[in-house]
Amino acid sequence: MIVFTTERYKERPLVVRGPGAGAAVTAAGVFAEVVRIGSYLGN
């Protein structure tokens, strides 16, 4: 589960959850997606 607290979601944070393969594997997958989004935005 990942919780985003932003200006828009300050009162009620945005929660993203779903099945995972354990904390380390899920964190690595989320990190890879963040890096991919960052490289997409950087171009």
N, CA, C and O atoms as a DFTB+ gen file, in Angstrom:
172 C
 N C O
     1  1       0.850      -1.163       0.000
     2  2       0.000       0.000       0.000
     3  2       0.898       1.229       0.000
     4  3       1.901       1.294       0.712
     5  1       0.512       2.196      -0.814
     6  2       1.239       3.461      -0.888
     7  2       0.238       4.575      -0.616
     8  3      -0.873       4.562      -1.147
     9  1       0.627       5.527       0.202
    10  2      -0.240       6.643       0.539
    11  2       0.417       7.935       0.078
    12  3       1.555       8.228       0.447
    13  1      -0.304       8.705      -0.728
    14  2       0.175       9.999      -1.213
    15  2      -0.541      11.101      -0.447
    16  3      -1.770      11.177      -0.447
    17  1       0.240      11.950       0.202
    18  2      -0.315      13.128       0.851
    19  2       0.232      14.332       0.096
    20  3       1.431      14.608       0.138
    21  1      -0.649      15.045      -0.594
    22  2      -0.259      16.188      -1.407
    23  2      -1.165      17.367      -1.055
    24  3      -2.044      17.251      -0.202
    25  1      -0.945      18.489      -1.712
    26  2      -1.831      19.634      -1.493
    27  2      -3.276      19.251      -1.805
    28  3      -4.197      19.626      -1.078
    29  1      -3.466      18.503      -2.888
    30  2      -4.814      18.100      -3.286
    31  2      -5.397      17.056      -2.337
    32  3      -6.591      17.072      -2.040
    33  1      -4.544      16.151      -1.866
    34  2      -4.997      15.067      -0.994
    35  2      -4.487      15.254       0.429
    36  3      -3.993      14.313       1.051
    37  1      -4.609      16.460       0.931
    38  2      -4.118      16.758       2.276
    39  2      -5.065      16.215       3.345
    40  3      -4.630      15.552       4.286
    41  1      -6.346      16.495       3.199
    42  2      -7.336      16.056       4.193
    43  2      -7.526      14.534       4.179
    44  3      -7.578      13.894       5.230
    45  1      -7.627      13.977       2.993
    46  2      -7.816      12.531       2.819
    47  2      -6.791      12.029       1.819
    48  3      -7.014      12.138       0.614
    49  1      -5.664      11.477       2.284
    50  2      -4.603      11.029       1.383
    51  2      -5.096      10.013       0.351
    52  3      -6.031       9.254       0.605
    53  1      -4.452      10.015      -0.809
    54  2      -4.740       9.063      -1.874
    55  2      -4.045       7.751      -1.530
    56  3      -2.832       7.721      -1.327
    57  1      -4.808       6.675      -1.466
    58  2      -4.265       5.365      -1.095
    59  2      -4.330       4.453      -2.312
    60  3      -5.386       4.287      -2.923
    61  1      -3.185       3.863      -2.656
    62  2      -3.101       2.895      -3.745
    63  2      -2.700       1.571      -3.117
    64  3      -1.678       1.479      -2.437
    65  1      -3.510       0.551      -3.349
    66  2      -3.168      -0.751      -2.764
    67  2      -3.574      -1.873      -3.701
    68  3      -4.429      -1.712      -4.572
    69  1      -2.953      -2.981      -3.501
    70  2      -3.241      -4.150      -4.312
    71  2      -2.346      -5.290      -3.901
    72  3      -1.558      -5.161      -2.964
    73  1      -2.458      -6.403      -4.591
    74  2      -1.635      -7.553      -4.226
    75  2      -0.163      -7.266      -4.503
    76  3       0.178      -6.576      -5.463
    77  1       0.678      -7.791      -3.673
    78  2       2.114      -7.608      -3.836
    79  2       2.847      -8.908      -3.596
    80  3       2.250      -9.916      -3.217
    81  1       4.130      -8.874      -3.818
    82  2       4.958     -10.065      -3.622
    83  2       5.874      -9.888      -2.427
    84  3       6.968     -10.450      -2.386
    85  1       5.434      -9.115      -1.464
    86  2       6.263      -8.811      -0.305
    87  2       6.755      -7.376      -0.390
    88  3       6.781      -6.783      -1.469
    89  1       7.136      -6.833       0.727
    90  2       7.504      -5.418       0.805
    91  2       8.667      -5.052      -0.106
    92  3       8.593      -4.047      -0.813
    93  1       9.730      -5.832      -0.110
    94  2      10.924      -5.490      -0.891
    95  2      10.639      -5.535      -2.394
    96  3      11.047      -4.633      -3.125
    97  1       9.951      -6.566      -2.855
    98  2       9.657      -6.705      -4.282
    99  2       8.683      -5.616      -4.730
   100  3       8.855      -5.028      -5.798
   101  1       7.665      -5.349      -3.920
   102  2       6.702      -4.308      -4.250
   103  2       7.373      -2.946      -4.283
   104  3       7.109      -2.158      -5.190
   105  1       8.235      -2.648      -3.319
   106  2       8.950      -1.375      -3.291
   107  2       9.839      -1.220      -4.518
   108  3       9.922      -0.133      -5.089
   109  1      10.498      -2.287      -4.925
   110  2      11.350      -2.237      -6.119
   111  2      10.512      -1.966      -7.364
   112  3      10.932      -1.207      -8.237
   113  1       9.342      -2.572      -7.455
   114  2       8.461      -2.335      -8.589
   115  2       7.953      -0.914      -8.636
   116  3       7.915      -0.302      -9.704
   117  1       7.562      -0.381      -7.491
   118  2       7.094       1.004      -7.421
   119  2       8.233       1.951      -7.785
   120  3       8.026       2.910      -8.529
   121  1       9.417       1.695      -7.273
   122  2      10.570       2.544      -7.585
   123  2      10.865       2.535      -9.080
   124  3      11.149       3.581      -9.664
   125  1      10.801       1.369      -9.698
   126  2      11.043       1.268     -11.138
   127  2      10.022       2.084     -11.920
   128  3      10.374       2.728     -12.908
   129  1       8.774       2.065     -11.495
   130  2       7.734       2.853     -12.170
   131  2       7.977       4.350     -11.986
   132  3       7.788       5.123     -12.925
   133  1       8.388       4.764     -10.803
   134  2       8.680       6.176     -10.556
   135  2       9.840       6.638     -11.442
   136  3       9.791       7.728     -12.012
   137  1      10.871       5.818     -11.555
   138  2      12.011       6.149     -12.418
   139  2      11.557       6.254     -13.870
   140  3      11.974       7.163     -14.587
   141  1      10.704       5.327     -14.306
   142  2      10.201       5.362     -15.687
   143  2       9.382       6.629     -15.937
   144  3       9.536       7.270     -16.976
   145  1       8.532       6.987     -15.014
   146  2       7.741       8.219     -15.154
   147  2       8.667       9.432     -15.194
   148  3       8.475      10.341     -16.001
   149  1       9.674       9.439     -14.318
   150  2      10.634      10.550     -14.297
   151  2      11.381      10.689     -15.606
   152  3      11.593      11.805     -16.080
   153  1      11.784       9.575     -16.200
   154  2      12.494       9.664     -17.478
   155  2      11.553      10.098     -18.587
   156  3      11.976      10.792     -19.512
   157  1      10.300       9.709     -18.517
   158  2       9.314      10.131     -19.505
   159  2       9.088      11.651     -19.416
   160  3       9.020      12.338     -20.436
   161  1       8.973      12.156     -18.195
   162  2       8.741      13.591     -17.998
   163  2       9.972      14.416     -18.349
   164  3       9.855      15.584     -18.721
   165  1      11.153      13.811     -18.233
   166  2      12.393      14.516     -18.515
   167  2      12.665      14.704     -19.994
   168  3      13.509      15.518     -20.368
   169  1      11.968      13.966     -20.839
   170  2      12.201      14.065     -22.301
   171  2      11.310      15.065     -22.946
   172  3      11.381      15.265     -24.159
